[in-house]
Structures are given as C-alpha cells and as structure tokens.
Amino acid sequence: MDKKAREHLRSRFQKEIDKTVSQYVASIPFDWRLYQQDITGSIAHAKMLAKQKIITLKDAEFIISGLRTIQEEIERGQFKFKLELEDIHMNIESRLFEIVGDVAGKLHTARSRNDQVALDLRLYLKEIIVETVEKVGSFQQALIRVAEANKKVVMPGYTHLQQAQPILFAHHILAYFEMLQRDAERFQDCLKRVDIMPLGSGALAGVNYPIDRHFVAKELGFSKVSANSLDAVSDRDFAIEYQSAAATTMMHLSRLAEEVILWSSAEFGFVELDDAYATSSSIMPQKKNPDVAELARAKTGRVYGNLIGLLTIMKGLPLAYNRDLQEDKEALFDTADTLLASLNVLTGLVKTMKLSDTRMKDVMSSSYILATDLADYLAKKGLPFRQAHETVSKLVQYAISKGKRLQELTLKEYQRFSPLFDKEAQQITLESSLAGRNVSGGTAPEQVTLALARAKRLVSKNDAGKTN
C-alpha cells in the first residue's frame, strides 16, 4: 500500500518527487516519536466519526483494531518506518491500509495532517510537562534533604564572587528551591495553553462534516477546544512557551552547576562530589572532574538555541499552515530530552555530594566577612550608616596593613577609628551575625527552619496536585 499512499499525496502532479526532495522533506527520522500520540488521536477521531454516523461503527472498529495492531508492532520493534512516506502520519496510514484494506481511507475523513500534527504535538507536550514537573519536584526534594542535613553549616555568602556576609548553607541551597518552584509553576501554567484540542480545524477552515469536537476533546483528556481554525493549525505558541520555561529551568540548573564546579575545586574545597557523579583525567591521576555539572552548564546553551530557533521560524509565517512548522519538532524533542536528563542527573549529584563545613569556616576565619556587622553595630549606636561604612572601611584597611584579622584587633585599635566601639564589637561572631538577620526570608536559623517547613509544604502540595 506504499504506492497507494504515495499516489494519494502526488495525485496533483505528473512527475514523481525527486529523491533528493523526498529525503529533504521527510520528518519520519524524528517524528516517529509521536506514534503513540498519533494513534491515540486517530482512535478518538474514529470513535467520533462512528458516533456521528459519518462512518459506520463496523468500519470504526476495523480501523481502531488496525491502529492498535500498529502500536503493538512499533512497541515490539517490528514496524518498518519508510522515508518515502515522509512522516509518522503517512507511515501509520500506509500500514493501516495493509491491515484493514480500503476502509483505512475513511480515517482521514474530516481531518487534515495540519490539525493532526497540531494535536500530536499537544498530546506529547501534555505528557512531557507532567513528567517535567515531577522531575523538578524530585530535585526540590533532594535540595530539601541536603539543606536539612546541613542545617547548621555556615558558609560565606558571595557577591561579585567575593566573600560578602556569612549565611547558612541551607539558606543558600533553598534559594535554588525557590527558583525551581517558579519553574514548576511556569510549566503548570504553560499546561493551560497546551491543553487545547485543535482537531476538527481541518487544513485551515474547519471541516464540512457534523463532527463533535467536544467528544474528541473528552476522549483525549483536553479541557477545551480551539476557538479559531486558522490559529489552531498554525499556532506553536504553546511549544515556544514550553521551550522558554525549559530554557529558564536550564539557566537555574546551570547556575547551580557553576557553583558546584567552583565549590568542588581545590581553591574552594567546600564540597566533594561522589565518585559516581565525577570523572577522571586521561593523564592526571589525581583529578576528579565535575563533568556532569560542566555538561549541564553547556547543554543550557543548546536549549537556548532551540528556543531562538523556534521563535525565528515563527516570526515570518503568514496564516495558516506552512511547511516551516515541520522544523518545530527536532528542537522540541531535544529540549525535552536535555531538560529531563539534566534534572535527573543533577538530582543525583546534589543528593550524594559531601560538604566540608570546616573548610568553609577556615575560609571565613581569614577574611573580613563580619565587616558589615561592625558597620551595623556603629549605626545602631547612632552613627549614620554611610559614616559607619566609611569608618569600618578604614578599620579593615588598617587590619590588612597590619596582617591581622578583625577579631585579632585590640579594643584600643578599634577605638582609634571610632569611640563608639566597645567590648561588644569584639564579640561579634558568625553565629551572632546569622542570628541578627532574623527577618522574613533571611538567613537566621529560625528563618531557615521556617523556610524548610514551607518548602516541604510546597512539595507536598505539588505531589497532591499530580493525583488530582
């Protein structure tokens, strides 16, 4: 039946398509992945055609039986995809002709490949978004676990990659929890735009049959049907939105990956990666390379490129369908694969890495990380903060010139810069600095405990939402 399928596509023309063109336009090397969605959509369409008496119930049953046979063949690896049939739709239709005969031709009644592919993509993305949110939730749980296990660990907080103020490690890692929470919400919101059923739009103008679009939507689990047939077959906003959300998530993963790379270096020494999530050097036996984190950082650029590629495809397209839209799939599949794999592997990396709290303390003990606390101390004594800032700047400069840490300066040396300094200034510690930032969203232990409880509630709420 390959010949019949080709004749159907080429009946307008007097020449066979050139072989180079056939290879150029074929999408089956990548859109074969939509086989399940294509078959699921076709089964729902056949049921509707029978319900509306557009085809007989017997014909619909033959068609559905044939489609299920094809799905089994694909899943067993017995189906032969053919390049000359261009795409997944024609490959399935051709095989359906072989199984059930000419009745297979009735399946395409009241349907175009334009609304068919739009349906397949939406079905695919609905599944991918659910899986993505689940993976994000697993990563969040890993972050919570690491934060809770290291709740008392103090580390230097950075701005400009320079030591700034002491923070709790749990506070730092929960910042990524918040990023991922926004990511999960973006994907969930994106799902609202994906959850629209385009079938019944035809090629561009609707169809000239008494179809029941709402029946098909219910069969396929869509909450609504598209409102405009031209828009429905040419819209890829939902794919752009997914790509955008994925790019943002990858950006967050890349930021964490960058920190892991820094922290695991000898210069920082804050974490040690588990052997299962590191690689060795081909010539330097002492090395333990953070390749997983480095690749996550690099793959982020790929996902960015996929987003820009789709935006560029869409920017010049007139209504309605144009073949340019075939180029939406490879990038979309690549983004989904890359994001899911990155979430999965970084979840394992974070779960298994070991912290060195002593190293973090050592680094802070030789720095001037409590300088802001000294400025705040003077401000609380009544000195305007700008003057307090200037005073402590001079104090730090003096300590550096003497090769001393702030805690090694005598009270007399403190008072050379301001008479407002007393013994309390010498008692400012990492612990008092943390405790002093007891404001909502701050790094104080009490606030971090509240943040952990909130994070657990959010993850539980997300989990509960999956089952509803």
N, C-alpha and C positions, 0 to 999 in steps of 0.2 A: 504493500500500500504506500510505500515511499513515493512511487510515481504519481499516485493519485493526489497525495498531499502537495507534491511539487506542482502538479498541473493546476491545482486549486489556486496556489499562490501566483502562478505565472500565466493564467488564462488570458490576461490582458495583452500579453506580449507575444511576439512572433519568434523571438530568439530565447534560447536557454541562457540563464545567467552565467556570466564569465566566472571561471573557477576562482580567480583572484578576488572577485567581488563577493562570491559566496563565502570565502574564508574571512574576508574583511568584515562582513556584516553579521556573521554568526556570533551569537551570545551564549550558545549552549556550553562552551568550556567553563563558564562561571554561573550562568543562571539555572543550571541543573539543580543547584541547591534549593531552588524554590519548588521542587517536585511535590513535596508534601502539601504546601500551601495551594499549589495549582490544582492538585487532585481534590483537596478538601473543598476548594471553591467550586470546582466543577460538579462535585456530588451535590452540594447545596443548590447549585443552579439547575441541575437535572431534576431534583425533587420539586423545585418551584415550577419548572416547566410542566411537569406532570400535574401538580396541584392546580395550576391554572388551565389545564387541558390544552396546552399548546402542543405538547406531545403526549402520547399515551403512557399510562402507568407501566405497561409492559416494556415499552421502549426505554423508559427511565430506569427500570430495574436492570435491563441488559447493560445499559451504559454504566450504571453505578457498579455493577458486578465487574465489568471490564476494567473500570478505573481502580478498583480495589486490587484486582489481579496485577495491574501495572505497578501499583505501590509496593506490593509484595516482591515483585521482580526486582525493582530498584533497590529495595532494602536488603535483598539477598545477593545483590551484586550481579544479577543475571540480565539486567536491562542493557541494551546496546544503544548508547546515545550516538546520534548521527549528525555530523557537522552540516551536511547539506540541508537538514531540516531546520536550521537556524537557531531555534530556541527551545526552551523546555515545553512550551505550549504545543508546538507542532510535533515535537518528538512524542509527546504523550498522545496527541490526537492520531498520529500515524499508527502507533501501536494499537490504539483503540479500534481503528478500522480493521486491523489484522485479527483482533479478538472477536469483535461483535459484528463486523461487516458494515454495510452502508448505513445502518442505523446510527453509527458513530457520528455521521454528518449532522444529525439533529441536535447534538450537544451545543453546537455553536449558534443555534437559533437565539436571537435576542441578546447577542453578546459579541463584543469585538476584542481583539487582542489588546486594544488600548485600555479598556476598563478591566480586562482580565489581569494584565500585568500590574495595574494600579492596586487591584485587590490583593494579588500575591505579595506585593511589597508591604502593604499594610498588615497583612496577616503575619508576615515574617517579623516585622518590627514590633508588633504587639508582643510576640513571644520573646524577642531579644530584650525589650525594655524590662519585662518581668524578670528575666534572668539577670540583667544588669543590676537592677535594684537589689536583688538577692545577694549578688556578689559584693555590692557596695556595703550591704548590711553585714556580711561576713567580715569584711575589712574593718568596719566600725567596731565589731565585737572584739577583733584582735587588738585594736588600739585601746579599747577599754581595759582589756585583760593586762596589757603591758603597763598602762597608766596605773592601774590598781596595784599591780605587783611592785611598782616602784614609786609609790605614792609619796614617800618621804625623801626621795632623792632630789638634791638641789643641784642645779646646773646653771652655767652662765647663759643669760639671755643676750641676744645679739641684735644690734642694728648696724648696718653697713659692714656686716661680718666682723664687727669689733665688739668686745665684751661691753655690755651696757648695764644690765641690772640682774641680780640673782632671781631665778624663777624655779618653780618646781618642775621637774621633768614631766610629771603628769599633766601639768598645765600646758606645757609645750606640745605634747603629743595629742592632747584633746583639741588643740587648735585644728589639727587635721581631721578630727572627728567632725567638727563644725563644717569644714569645707565639704566633707563627704555627705553630710546631712543636706546641705544645699544641693549637692549633686543629685542625691536621691529624689529630692523634691522637684528638681528640674525634669528628671526623667518621668516622674509620675505625672507632672503637668503636661509634658510632651505627649504622654499616652492619650490624653484627652483629644488632641488633634489627630493622632494616628487612628483613633477608634471611630472612624467614619467609613461607612461602606460605599465604595464607588460603583460596584457592579450594577448594571442597568443604565449606565450612561452611554453605552454603545461606543461608537468611534468618537463621537463628539456631541451628538444632538439628542441623545436618548434613543429609545427603540420603539418600533411600531408594532408592539405586541402588548397584551394586557398582563404584564408581569406584576409580581408582588415583591417589591424590593425590601419591604419590611420583614417579610417572611425569611428572605435570604439573610438579612442582617441578623435576625434572631438565631437562625441556624448556625451562623458563623461567630456569634458572640459579639457583634457590634452594637453599640448603644444608639447609633443614629445612622441615617443615610445621607449621602452628599446632596447639597441643595442645588448645584448647578453642574450640568453635564460637561460643559466646556472646561470648567475648573477641575472637575473630578479626574478627568483623564490626563490633564497636563500639570496638575499640582504635585510638586515634590517638596513643598514647604515642610511637611512632616519629617522627611528624610534629612533636610537641612537642619531642622531643629534637633533631631537626634544627633547628627554629626556635631553640631555646636555644643550640645550638652556633653558629648563624649570628649570633645577637644578640651572643654573646661575641666572635666574629671581627670583627663590625662595630664593637664597642666598641674593639677594638685598632686597627682602621683609623682610627677617629675620633680616638684619642689621637695617632696619628702625623700625621693631618691637622691637628690643632690645633697641633702643633709646627711643621709646615711653614708654616702660616699665620703663626705668630709669627716663625719664622726668616726668612721672606721679607719681613717688614716692614722699613721704613727704620730703625726703632728697634733691631732686631737686626742685619739685614743679613748673616746667616750663609749664606743660600743665595739663588740666583736661579733662578726657575722658567724652564724652556724655554718659548719663545713658543707652542709647540704645546699646552701644558698650562696656559695662562693666558688671561684675557680682559681686555678694555679697558673703560674707563668711557665712558658715552654723552656726558658733558660735560667730563670731566677727562682731557685727552690724555696726561698724564704717568703715569697709573696703569697698573699691571699687577696685576690682581686674581687671587687664588688660588681662583677659583670652584670648581675641581674638588675641592680639599680641603674647602672650605666645604660643598659639597653632600654629600660623603661624611660629613661631621660631622652634617648634618641628616638624611640618609637612615637613619642609625643609629636615630634615634627612630622612624622608620616600622617598621623591623624589630622593635624592642622592642614596638611596638603590636601587630604581627602575632602575636608570641608570647603576649602578655597576652590578646589576643582569643581564641586557640585554647584557652588554659587556662580562660578564662571560659566558653566554650562547653561544655567537657567537665565542669566541676565539678558540674553538677546533673543529669547524664544517667543515668537508670536503664538497666539492661541490657534489650534489646540495642541494636539499631539505632534511632536517632531521626533525623528529617529535619534536625535541627540540624547534623548532621555534614556536610551539604552546604556549610556555611559554612567548612569547613576549607581549601578549595581556592584561592580567590582570594588569601587571605593567604599561603598556602604558595608559590604561583606568584610572588607579588610579592616575597617574601623571597628566593627563589632568584634571580630576575632582578636584584634590587637587589644582592645579595651578589656575584654573578658579575661584574656590571658594575663594581662598586666595586673589586674585586680587580684587574680588568683595567686600569682607567684609572689607579689608583694605582701599579700596577707601572710603567707608562709614565712617570708623573710622577717617581717616585723614580729611575728609570734616567737620566733626562735632566737632573735639577736639578744646578746647579753650586755648589760650596762656595767660600766666601771664608775661607780659613784665616787670612789676615792680619787680617781683621775680628775673628775670634774671639780672636786673640792681643791685639789692641788693647784689646778689651773687658776681657780678664783683666788686662792690664798696669795698668789704672787701678783695679783692685779689690783686695780683701784676701783673695783666694781661697786664699792659702797659709797662712792663719791656723791652720788645723787642723794643718798640718805643723809649725808652730812649737810648738804645744801638745804634739804627739807628741815633738818634739825635747826639750823640757823633761822630759817623762815618762820618756824613755829615759835622761835624766841623773839620774833618781831622784826627781823631784818627783811626788807623787801627781797623777793626771791631772786631778782636779777643781780642784786648786790651779793646775795648769798652764793649764787652761782659763780660770780667773779672771785669771791673770797676763796671758795673751795678749789677753783681752778689754780689759783696761786699756791694753795696748800699742796695740791697734787704735784705741781711743777717743782716745788721745794723738795717734796719727798723723793721724787725721781732723781733730783740733783744730788741728794744725799744717799741714794741707793737704799732707801727704806720703804717698807710698806706702810700704809696708813696706820695700821694697828701697832706699829713699832715706834711711832712718834710719841714724844712725851707731851704731857699736858701743857708744859711751858712752850713747846714748839707750836702746838695748836693755837695757843693764845697770842702768839706773835702775829697771827693773821686776823683774829677776832677775839675780844674779851668775852664774847658770848659763849665761847666754848668752855665746858666744864667736864667733870669726870664722866658724865653720861655720854658724851660724844665718843669717848674711848670704849664704851660698852655696846656700841652699835655692831651687830653681827649679821651674818647671813640669815640666821633664824629670825632676828628682830626685824630685819628688812622685809622678809616674806610676810611675817605676821602683820606688819604695818599696812600691807596692801589688802586689807580686808574689806574690799568693795565688790559689789556685784560684778562678776567677770574677771576679778583679779586673781593673783597667784597665791594669795594666802591659803594655808592648809584648809581652813574652814570653807573657803570658797571653792577650792578644788574638790573637796568632798561633796559639796552640793552639785558641782558640775558633773562629777562621776554619776551621781544619782540621776541627774537629768538625762545624761547620755544613755543610761540603762533604760530609762522610761521611753525614750525616743526609739531605741532599737526594738524594744518590746512592742511598741505601737506599730512600728513598721512591719514586724513579724505578724502581728494580728491582722494587719491590713491585707497581707498576702492570702489569707484564708477566707477573706470576705468577698 
